[in-house]
Amino acid sequence: MTEPLIKPGGLNKVIMNARQAFQLFIAALVAVAMLLASVTAARASEELRLPDMGNPAAQVLSPSDEQAIGDELMRQLRQHLPLADDPEITAYIDELGQRLAAHSDMPGLRFTFFVVEDDNINAFAMPGGYIGINTGLLDAARSESELAAVMAHEIAHVTQRHIARHYASAQRLNLQTAAALLAAVLIGAYDPQAGSAAAMAGIGGTLQQQLSYSRGFEREADRVGLRILARSGLDPQGMPGFFERLLEASRYRERAPEYLSTHPLTENRITEARARADAYTVDAPLESGRFHVMQARQQVLAQGDAREAVQRFRARAEQTRGAEQIAARYGLALALIRDRQFDEAEALLSKLEADLSGQPAWLLARGRLQQRSGDPAQAAATLRKAQELFPGNRAAPTYLADALLDAGQPNEARQVLTRAVRDHPNHPELKRRLAEAANEAGRPVDAHLAMARYYHQLGDLNSALGQLREVEHHPQADYYQASRAAALKRDWQQEAAQRD
């Protein structure tokens, strides 16, 4: 078996935090920037003639190496970026992303969609099918098709292997250094402590530019993304429409939207996207109806003061109509729950039942209202119904387990979360909740094992190994549990040795 170009965990010392990354690797990153600049200049005439997908990318970065780099980068981002933890919003983004990915040129490829708590309008793709979406993008889009257009564009960067092909343009590029560069820039974009303002504006800006896709890659991602949108039954006009508004907005801001720094827009590119979108016929876009509701949810969560959120959404509910008014009323109900105005929230949710009956948001909101108003048993019944009607939704088992714990049923909560972890293995928060439920159920060994997997997924090997040692020495550990802990310990110690 060929040793991966970047060992699992190999970036941990490099990117312990963004400030250290820039300080320790600044010389290396400048060298990479100079190398890429020289290669880019030499190949400027070939920019629009995309290389054959089969050869250069595969020679420099194989799919397995790309996956290994992506897995490690994701562990780094989990430690350093403000990732959103709201089960409903993250589930919605993931479900929309998986719908689009299923209609891509590589429907069998594993994609992981995650949400970053940041007001800037941005999205980015990483090796291994990891795609990040800023909450600012959800807030800025006007329809599900617009949001999906950006996501489809990022999916296209992955399926067309643009990251690997970008590295292929500089065949002497050290992949571990390049991965460190990518992690440093991504983390630095969200962490104000990551380097001085001068470094970010000067060297950091140069590095960011080197990570930008070429015009050819951007156009290809537009073309392929539009095809994904149309195949998914969404409106291809969402792409040129959103890009046009983004470019127009940038003309009236001191600082352009963050998305434009790595996805440069031009009038020609938008015109081409519009012409391609016009070639598709989608009579009635199949939007889920969840976009405006989840957008309102994000805005309620972002509003720090519950009373201000109530006032804001009460006014919006009076000023809007149609789908936007339904979403505003839903947002008002959430704000009322936060403000503990349970009776008015209950009355409002009752009026919304018919409008929101085809999506999980109504049942989930009702269940949370019942739980917070002091009726966890009724909440559990409502949330069981939500889980039955929407079996793929990750928020339903999360909320159900919370209600069961409040209702004094930790064993059932543990069973619900065990199934959820199995169905959604890429979401570490479920493992932490499982550990809490196991502990309350009087199963401390299972709790330690769940916490070990939680810490490991976050990239905190020391804490993960510490949990396994607790299992080894626990008097209640049976043969199976002890054997499982020993096997994980061997694997993770090897991983730790590689990091050292």
N, C-alpha and C positions, 0 to 999 in steps of 0.2 A: 504494500500500500504506500503510495507516494505521500511524503510528509507535506502537510498543507503549507502554503507560502507564508501564512500567518498563523501561528499557533493559537489555539483557544486560550483566551486570557492574556495573550501577549501584549495587549495594549494597556493592561491595568496600571502598570507602573508609569506608562507614558502619559496617560490621561487620568491621574488620580484626582485632579481637578483642572479646570480650564486654565487658571493662572499658571500652574506648574507646567502645563502642556506648552503654553506659549514660551515660557522662560527656558525650559529644557531643550525644546526642539526648534527654537527660532532659527538657528543656523541651518539646520537640516531643511526646514520649510523654505527658507530663502533659496537654498540650492535647488530644491524641487521646482520652485516657481521659475527660476532661471532656466532650468532644463526644459520645462514645459513651454516657456516662452520661445526658446530657440527652436524647438520642434514645431510649435505652432507657426512660426514665421516661415520655416522651411516648407510647410505643407499648406500654406494659405491658399494656394491655387487649387488644392484638392478638397477644400472644406465642404463643398456641396456635392462631391462625388463620394458617397458613403462607402466605407470599406465593406467587403464581403463579410457577412455575419459569421461564416463558418471558421475562417482561418485566424486573423490577427487576434481577435478577442479570446478565442479558445486557447491560443498558444500562450498568452500572457496571464489570463485569469480564467481558470476552469470554473464551471458551475459549482462544483463542490467547494473550491477555494472562495468563490464569491459568497456562498452561503456561510462559510466559516467566518469570513470578515463581517458579514451582516449580523450574525449572531453576537459576535463580540462587540460590535458598535452598539447594538441594541442594549446590551448589558451596561455599556458606558452611559448611554443616554438615560436609562432608567435611574442611574445614580445622580445625574447632573441636570437634567431638564425637568421643568415643571409639567410632568405628564398628567393629563386629566384622569380623574378616578371616578367620575360620575358614571354609573353602570348603564344608564339609558342612552346618554350621548355617545359613549364609546361603542355601545352595541349597535346603535344606528349607523355610525360611520363604518363599522366593520361589516355590517350586513349590506350596506350600499356598495362598499368596496368589493365584497365577495360576489355580489350580483354582476358588477362590471367585469371582474376578473374571470368569471365563468364564461364571458363572451369575448375574451381576448384570444390572441393567437396561441396562447399557452394556458388553456383552462386547467391543466393539471398542476401548474406551478403553485407552490405554497405562498400565499400572501398574508402579511400581518399588517393591519392598519391600526394606527394609534393616534391619539389626540394630544396636542401640546397646548397647555394653558398659556396662550399668548395672543394679545390683541392684534398683532401684525398679520397682514394678509399673506399667508405663505403656506406652501406644501413642499415636500421633498421626498425623493426616493433614495433608498440606500441599497447596497448589495444584499442579495438574499431575499428580495421581495418585501422588504420593510418600507412602509410608506407612512410618513407623518403628516398630519393635517392640523394646522393651527385653528384654535377657536375663532380667531379673527377672520378666517376664510368662511367659516359657517355663518358668521355674523354679516359678512359683506355680500354673500351670494343672495340672489333674489328668487331662486327656484332650485328645486332638486336637480334639474338638468344643468344649471350653472355649476353647482357644487360638484356634480358628477363629472362635468367636463374637465375640471382641474384634476380630479382623481384619475380619470381615464388617461389623461396626458401623462401623469406620473406612472401609471401602470404600463403605458407604452414605453417609457424610458427603461423599465425593467424587462419587458418581454423582448425588446429590441436590443437588449444588453448594451445600452449606451455607456454604462459605467465601465464595463470591461473594454469596450471599444475606445473609450476615452483614454484609458490606461494604455491600450495598445498603440496609441499614437506616439507614446514615448516608451520605447521598448526597453530602455535602461532604467525605467522608474522602479525603485524599490517599493514593493507593494505594502510592506509593513509601514514604511514612512508615509506612503500615500494614505493609508488607512488612518494613521495618526493625524495627518493633516485634515482629513475629512472630519474626524471626531472633534478636533480642536476648533475647526470653523463652525461646525454645527453647534457645539456647546457654547462657544464664544458668542454666537448670534443671540443666545437667550440669556447669558449670564453676564451682567454688567461688570462683574469682578474679573472677567476673562481678559486680562491684558489691559494696558492703558488705552485711552482714547486715541492717542497717536498711533499706537501699534495697530489698532483695529482699522483706523482710517488709512494707514499707510501699508505696512506689510500685510495686515489682516485682509485689507481690501484687495491687494494683489492676489493673495491666495484664494480668496473667494472668487475672484475673476477666473482663476485657473480651473476652479471646480465647475464653472458654468459650462453648460452644454454649448456645442457649436450651433451655428444657425441651421446647419443641415440636420443635426440631431433634433433641434426644436421643431423644425418643420415636419420631420418624420414622426415625432411624437404627436404633433397636431393631427397628422393624417391618420395614424393608427388609432389615436384616441377618439377621433370622430367616428371611425368604423366601430369601435367598441361601444360608443354611445348609441349609435343607430341599432346595432345588434341587440343592445339591452332594452330597446324600446323607449329610450329617452330622447330628448330633443337635441339634435346636433347643433342647432342654432345657439344653444347654451354656451358653447365654446367661444365663437367669435363675439357674441353679445357680452359675455363677461370680460373677455380680454379688451374689448373696445372701451368699456366703462373703466377698467383698470388703467389703461393708458391715458384716458381723458382725465381721470382723477389725479394722475401723477403730475400733470401740467400745472396744477394749482396747489401743490404741496412743496414745502422746502425739501422734504425727503420722500423719494418715491417709495411705493409699497415694497416691502422686503422681497416679495415674489419676483419682482422685476430684476433684482440683482443677479439672480441665477437663471432666470427665464426671460431674457431681454425680448421686449415686444417692439415691433415696428409696424408702420401702416401697411407695408407690403405683406407682412406675415398675417396680419388680421384680414386683409383683403383675400389672401389665398385661403385662409380658414373659412371665410364667409362663402367663397365660391365652392369649396368642397362640401360645406354643410348644405348649400342649396341643391347639391346633386342627390342628397338623400331625401326620401319621402317617408316621413313619419307622421301619419295623419293625426293620431291622437297619442301624444307621449304618455307612457305608462308610469307616471310619477306616483309614488306610494302614498302621498298625502301626509307624510310624516315630517317633511322638511320644515315647514313653518312652525310646527309644534316643537320640534327639537331646537329650532333657532330661538323660539321664545323661552324654552327651558334654559338654554345656555345664558340668555340675557338675564333671567331671574337669578341664576346662580352667580353671575358676575356682579350683580347689584349687591353691594355690601350691606346696605340697610334694608331690612324687610319692609318697613313702613314706606320708604321711598319706592320700593319695587311695587307695592300695592298701588300707590298713587300713579306711578308710571303706566302700569298695565290697565288700571281702571280707565285712565284717559284714552289709552290706545284702543280699548274695547269699544269705546263710544265713537271713535273716529274712523274705524276701519269697517270693512265689509268682507263677506265671503270667507275664504280660507284664512286670510290674515286676521279677521275678527275672531274666528274659532280659536286660532292660536293665541290671540291676545287674551281671550277668556280663560283658556287653559293656563297661560302664564299668570293671570290674576289669581286663579285658584291655587297655584303653587305658592305664590307670594302670600296669600292669606293663610295657608298652612304654616309657612315659615313664621308668620306673625301671630300664630295660634288663634286665628279667627276661624275656628273650626266650623261653626254653624253656617256662616256665609260660604265657606269653601265647599261644604257638603251640598248646599243648595245649588251652587254654580256647577259643580261636577254632575249633579243629577240632570241639569239642563243640557250638558254636553254629551250625555251618553250616546244619543243617536248620531251625533256628528263624529264621535271618536270611536265608535264601536268596532271599526275594522282595524284598529291598531292598538298596540299594547299600552300606550300612554294613559288611557282613561282608567283601566283596571289597576295599573301600577300606582297612579295618583290616588285612587280611592283606597287602595290597600295601605299606602303610607299615611293617609289621613286617619284611617281607623287605628293604625298602630300608634300614631303620635297623640291621638285624642284619648288613648287609654283602653283600647279594645283589641289587644293583640290576637285573641282567638278569632274574632271576625276578620281581622286583617289577614291572618293565615288562610282562612277560607277563600277570601277574595284573591289572594296571590296564588293559591293553588289553581284557581280557575284561569288566571293569567298564564300560568305555566302550561296548563293543558291546551289552551287556545293558541299559544305562541311558544311552542316547544323549543325553538332555536334561539329565543331571546335570552341573553345572558343576565339581564337585570332581574327577570322574574325569580329565578332561584336565589339570587343574592338577597332580594327583599324578603322573600319567603323565609329564608333561614333567619334573618333578623327578627321577623315576627315570631317564629317558632321559639327562638331563644327568649324573647320577651314573655312568651306564653308558657315558659317552663318546660319546653320540649326539646332539649339539646340533642338527644339521640336522633330525632327526626331531622333536625337542622343539619346534623353531621351527615346523614344519609343524602340529603338534598345537595349539600355542597360537594360531597364525594362524587356524585354524578356530574355536577357542574364542572369540577376540575377535570374530569375525564373528557367531557365534551368540549371544554375550552382550555386546553393545556397551556396556551401562550399568555395567559392572564394571571400574573402572580398574586394579585389581590385576592383571588378566590382561594388560594392556598393559605393565605394568612387568616381569612375568615374560617376556613376549615379547621385550622389549628385552634382558634378560639372556641369553636363549637365542640371539638373533641375534648378540649380541656374542661369545658362546662359539663360534658357528658361523663366525666370521670375516666377519660381515656388519655392519660398524660403522655404515654408513649406515642400514640398516634399523633398527638399534638406536636411533640418534638419532631417527628418525621415530617409532618406537614410544614412546620416552620423551617426545617432544614431545606426542603425543596423551595420554599419561598425565598430564603436568603440566597440560595444558589442561583435562582433565576434572576435575582437582582445583581448578581456578580459579587456578593459578599461571602467569599469562601470561608473566611475565618469564622464568621457567625454560623454558617451552614455546618462546618465541621464541629463546632461547639455543640450544636443541637444533636448531632450524631453521637458525640461522646456522652451526652445525657442519656441517650437510648442504651448505649453499651452498659452503663452502670446502673440502669434503672431496675429495681427489683421486680417490676411488673412486666418487663419485656419478655415476650415469648420467643421461641426458637425462630419463627418466621420473621418477626420484627428485628431481632438481633442480627439475623443473616442479611436482611435487607440493608440495615444500617452499615454492616461491615462492607458489603459490596459497594455501596455509595461512597463510603469513606475511602476505599481503595481508589476508586475512580477520581474522586475530588482531590485526594492528596497528589495524584499524578498531575492533575490540572494545576494545583498550587505550585508544584515543583516546576512546571513549565513556565509559570508566571515569574518565578524567581530566576 
